[in-house]
């Protein structure tokens, strides 16, 4: 009888306090790890947007070499989505398929799930004084999933007064678009 009492005492189960301490430690570790994981996810999405933008840039430059002009979009519209631009995938495949925006607007329909594209024709029509400034611009909505550049604020945005460019130093959910021009990425997008 004495030996069985010793075995029970020596190899007893965990107490409730010990289990609560372990659960609390796991909860603290999860609270520390979750924001880092979410930030890593956002950085990966922004890196994908940058890679997709470079692919689009290569396709547009190839298109321009063959057609002596960049793909056209209607300058009367605020902007054009890649789904509105004929010629990038057919008849010559400058791209295999159109790339959807990693950050589509929350109310996006099938057409607006793609990157926005502004060719030189758009800028010359809207603001003739900016002729030759850029040849094209490709934009993603960025992590806030909102269009930050509109026809109304484009001139001041182009001139650098009001450009809402995504900047990861403002937090992974910062406002602003991820923007690639023929001169490179704008802002600090990693």
Number of C-alpha atoms within 10 A of each C-alpha: 5 6 8 9 9 11 10 10 10 9 8 9 9 8 8 9 9 11 11 11 11 12 12 12 12 12 12 11 11 11 11 11 11 11 11 11 11 12 15 13 13 18 17 12 16 23 14 14 26 20 12 20 24 18 14 22 19 15 20 22 18 17 20 13 11 11 10 10 16 20 22 17 20 15 17 11 9 14 18 23 19 24 18 16 15 12 15 21 14 11 8 11 12 18 18 11 10 15 17 19 23 19 22 22 19 10 9 12 10 9 13 18 22 25 25 20 24 25 23 22 20 24 24 17 14 18 12 11 11 15 15 10 14 16 18 21 20 24 25 31 27 31 23 18 20 17 17 20 22 11 14 10 13 19 19 12 17 15 11 10 11 14 20 20 23 27 20 20 11 9 11 19 16 16 21 23 27 25 24 22 19 16 11 11 19 16 17 11 19 12
